[in-house]
Amino acid sequence: MVAVEDPERKARLAGFTGGNAHILAAPLFLVWLVDLKRLRDIARDNGNHGEGLNYLESFSRIPR
């Protein structure tokens, strides 16, 4: 997790999400980082194929 308070950084993050105003208005914006490869490795090590880990519907926009 990363805590972001800097207005310029919050504005850049808001740009990645289509300009969500709540990011700009928040005094503190928390960003959770996810390592999908690590989750897939854990699933594989526990006898699971990790179905569903390739889907990114929970992300509003993936920066390119």
C-alpha positions in Angstrom: 0.0 0.0 0.0 1.2 3.5 -0.9 -0.1 6.6 0.8 -0.3 9.7 -1.5 -0.8 13.2 -0.2 0.9 15.3 -2.8 -1.7 17.1 -5.0 0.4 16.7 -8.2 0.7 12.9 -7.7 -3.0 12.6 -6.8 -3.8 14.5 -10.0 -1.7 12.1 -12.1 -3.4 9.1 -10.4 -6.8 10.7 -11.1 -5.8 11.0 -14.8 -5.2 7.2 -14.9 -8.8 6.6 -13.7 -10.5 9.1 -16.0 -10.3 12.1 -13.7 -12.1 10.8 -10.6 -12.7 13.9 -8.5 -12.7 12.0 -5.2 -9.0 11.3 -5.7 -8.3 15.0 -6.0 -10.5 15.9 -3.1 -9.1 13.3 -0.7 -6.5 14.6 1.8 -4.9 11.1 1.7 -5.3 8.6 -1.1 -4.3 5.0 -0.6 -3.1 2.9 -3.5 -3.0 -0.9 -3.2 -0.4 -2.7 -5.4 -1.1 -6.2 -6.5 1.4 -8.7 -7.9 -0.8 -11.1 -9.9 2.1 -13.3 -10.8 2.8 -13.9 -7.1 -0.9 -14.8 -6.6 -0.7 -17.2 -9.5 2.4 -18.8 -8.1 0.8 -19.2 -4.7 -2.3 -20.8 -6.3 -0.1 -23.2 -8.3 1.9 -24.2 -5.2 -1.4 -25.0 -3.5 -2.7 -27.2 -6.3 -4.9 -24.6 -7.9 -4.7 -23.3 -11.4 -5.4 -19.7 -10.4 -8.4 -19.3 -12.7 -9.6 -15.8 -12.9 -6.3 -14.1 -12.1 -5.9 -12.9 -15.7 -9.1 -10.8 -15.6 -8.7 -7.1 -14.7 -12.3 -6.0 -14.4 -11.5 -4.6 -10.9 -9.2 -2.1 -12.5 -10.9 1.0 -13.9 -8.1 1.7 -16.5 -4.7 0.2 -17.1 -2.1 2.9 -17.9 0.0 2.2 -21.0 
